Amino acid sequence: MATTMTVKGQVTIPKKVRDALSLTPGDGVEFGVNSDGQVVVHKAGTRATGKAHGAKRDRFDAARGKAEVKWRTDELMALLRSAD
């Protein structure tokens, strides 16, 4: 499977690879180079050395899912718009 890199360094991940990794639009992708010099592609967060196995936590992990905001979007927008 060959692909062409754009002037911005972008490439299209071939469909066979996307399907094998269960990639969908918006998914993160991690690239690495193994000891043989081969490029390895993983769906972000699914590597064997990922967070579940003691890897360093992302600085945003501690905050993810912690918000206790009780505002609904329409209520917050109304509040913000009335604060002249």
Buried (B, 14 or more C-beta within 10 A) or exposed (E): EEEEEEEEEEEEEEEEBBEEBEBEEEEEEEEEEEEEEEEEBBBEEEBEEEEEEEEEEEEEEEEEEEEEEEEEEEEEEEEEEEEE
